[in-house]
Amino acid sequence: MHAELYLQAEKKLFHYYNLTGVSSNIYIPAIGSQVRIIECGHGEPLLFVAGDTSSGSTWVSLAALLPDFRCILLDRPGTGLSEDPDYSKMPFRKFASETIDGVVNHLGIPKINIIGNSLGGYFTLAYAYYHGEKVNKIILDGMPGSVPGMKFNLFAKLMSYSWFNKMVLKNMKLNKEEVIKNFKRMGHDKSIKQNLFPEIMWEYSLQMAIHTNGFKNDWGQYSIIKSHKGEDSKIEFSWNELKQIKNELCILWGEDDTFCKPEMFDNLVKQLNPKFSKLFPDSGHLTFLENTQEHADSIRKFIYT
């Protein structure tokens, strides 16, 4: 990890979106490691939890449109500038919950709004499952990890094999082309062909991949928490468990998300009965990067009404 080089790239990203953030580190005794957060804006607190191979700063374009919120961007354990995780301390679902609880307790926020994407969505659901009394409203932005019906693309299935996982991590070429390929794996082909992503996103994502341990830690965990047949039954939530979460819910989804089919969005809405939901056409797994203003408007309306 080369923190200074990563910080330079992150600073450029914040500058591009005209956003200023304050960084701090939080030690969480329950998981035995330190995580980093960046805070920006003022108002109702909103905790952002990113998914695989992303960091807290991946949310910057969305946070920049929410200045009336106290945006708290979390580097999950092992991503950004947070310390590498030790998943052996407790079951993964509990690890996810304790991570969020450590941040919320440190900040002294009685009730938190949380937005999560992918694995970050799983962390969000785990926290609401164990500590729903500390959660105000939940936003699932993109397919959350480890829920019934989640679909693995071929690459994700192969990464569940430890031999393949080790081979990929050993021979991985970290360059702009690989970063773009990773985005294509998540269903962003159409936006890429139309040049809808700013160049700063490729630059930041590449520097994050090179100068942090996020790719190694997030892809490395696939062989631990997944199998080629699907999610580990001890990790995946059942519908009955998810229905025990009583917090108000908003679901925002990309129609081209490669981790699910559009029918999965319909089923999740049917099963969990969110207060608000929206399916974005021609949009992938990180749909908030493609429909950012609409996401900001939806989030503001959902939380403030």
Summary of the structure (lengths in Angstrom):
residues: 305
radius of gyration: 17.5
end to end distance: 42.4
largest distance: 49.6
contacts: 1042
relative contact order: 0.16
helix: 47%
strand: 18%
